[in-house]
Amino acid sequence: KGRQSRQMVNVDELGFPRSKPKGSGRVRGFRTGDLVKAVVAPHLNARGIHVGRVLVRTRGIFDIQTRHGRVKDVPARYCHSLYQNDGYAYQLGAALPTRG
C-alpha cells in the first residue's frame, strides 16, 4: 500500500509554487489508512459500530471505508485505533481455520 508523497506543494509548468504547502500528516493521532473501530452515538447520522480504514480530515471529522461502503462524517472522538498504517493491506473478516 502506498502512503504519503514527498511533494510539499503543487507547482505550475515553470516550477513555481501554485498553492500552499501540504497540511499535517496526522490529525488527532490518526493517519489516512489506519484501521479504526468507531462506536458512534445514536443521535448522529453515522450511528452504529464501524470498522475500516480511516480517511482523515483536518477539521477532525473523518470518513471510514468499510467492507460495505464509505461512512461519512464520523467525529474523531468516537474512533479507536486498531492498526497503524504500516504499508501492508490487512483484510477485515473471519480468521483462517486452524489445522488440527
C-alpha positions as CSV (number, residue, x, y, z in Angstrom):
1,K,0.0,0.0,0.0
2,G,1.3,3.5,-0.7
3,R,1.5,6.1,1.9
4,Q,2.3,9.8,1.6
5,S,4.0,11.6,-1.2
6,R,7.0,13.8,-0.5
7,Q,5.9,16.7,-2.8
8,M,5.3,19.6,-0.5
9,V,3.4,22.0,-2.8
10,N,1.8,21.9,-6.2
11,V,3.8,23.7,-8.9
12,D,2.9,25.3,-12.2
13,E,4.5,24.4,-15.6
14,L,7.5,26.7,-14.8
15,G,8.1,25.1,-11.3
16,F,6.8,28.0,-9.2
17,P,4.6,27.2,-6.2
18,R,0.9,27.3,-7.1
19,S,-0.7,26.8,-3.7
20,K,0.0,26.4,0.0
21,P,2.2,23.6,1.4
22,K,0.6,20.3,2.3
23,G,-1.1,20.0,5.6
24,S,-0.2,17.9,8.6
25,G,0.0,14.1,8.0
26,R,-1.6,13.3,11.4
27,V,-4.9,14.5,12.8
28,R,-5.6,13.7,16.5
29,G,-3.3,10.7,16.3
30,F,-4.8,9.2,13.1
31,R,-3.3,9.0,9.6
32,T,-5.1,8.1,6.4
33,G,-5.1,4.3,6.0
34,D,-5.1,3.4,9.7
35,L,-7.6,0.7,10.7
36,V,-10.1,2.0,13.3
37,K,-13.2,1.0,15.1
38,A,-15.8,3.7,15.6
39,V,-18.6,3.4,18.0
40,V,-20.8,6.3,17.1
41,A,-23.6,7.7,19.3
42,P,-27.2,7.1,18.1
43,H,-28.0,10.8,17.7
44,L,-25.5,11.2,14.8
45,N,-26.1,10.3,11.1
46,A,-23.3,7.8,11.2
47,R,-24.7,5.9,14.1
48,G,-23.5,2.4,14.9
49,I,-20.3,0.4,15.0
50,H,-18.0,0.7,12.0
51,V,-14.6,-1.0,11.4
52,G,-12.4,0.0,8.5
53,R,-9.8,2.3,7.1
54,V,-9.9,6.0,8.1
55,L,-9.6,9.0,5.8
56,V,-8.6,11.9,7.9
57,R,-9.7,15.5,7.6
58,T,-8.1,18.4,9.3
59,R,-11.3,19.5,11.0
60,G,-11.4,16.3,13.0
61,I,-14.4,14.6,11.2
62,F,-13.3,11.5,9.3
63,D,-14.7,9.1,6.7
64,I,-14.3,5.4,7.2
65,Q,-14.1,2.9,4.3
66,T,-15.7,-0.4,5.5
67,R,-16.4,-3.6,3.6
68,H,-19.9,-2.3,3.0
69,G,-19.1,1.1,1.7
70,R,-18.0,4.5,3.0
71,V,-19.3,6.0,6.2
72,K,-19.1,9.8,6.2
73,D,-18.8,12.4,9.0
74,V,-17.5,10.3,11.9
75,P,-16.1,12.5,14.7
76,A,-12.5,11.6,15.8
77,R,-13.6,11.2,19.4
78,Y,-15.6,8.1,18.5
79,C,-12.6,6.4,16.8
80,H,-10.3,3.9,18.4
81,S,-7.1,2.8,16.5
82,L,-6.8,-0.9,15.7
83,Y,-3.7,-0.9,13.5
84,Q,-1.4,1.9,12.3
85,N,-0.9,2.3,8.5
86,D,2.4,0.4,8.0
87,G,2.2,-0.3,4.3
88,Y,0.5,-3.7,4.4
89,A,-3.1,-4.3,3.3
90,Y,-4.8,-6.1,6.2
91,Q,-8.1,-7.8,5.4
92,L,-11.1,-7.5,7.7
93,G,-13.1,-10.7,8.2
94,A,-13.1,-14.0,9.9
95,A,-9.8,-15.7,10.9
96,L,-8.5,-18.6,8.9
97,P,-9.4,-22.0,10.4
98,T,-6.5,-23.8,12.2
99,R,-5.3,-27.2,11.1
100,G,-5.5,-29.8,13.6
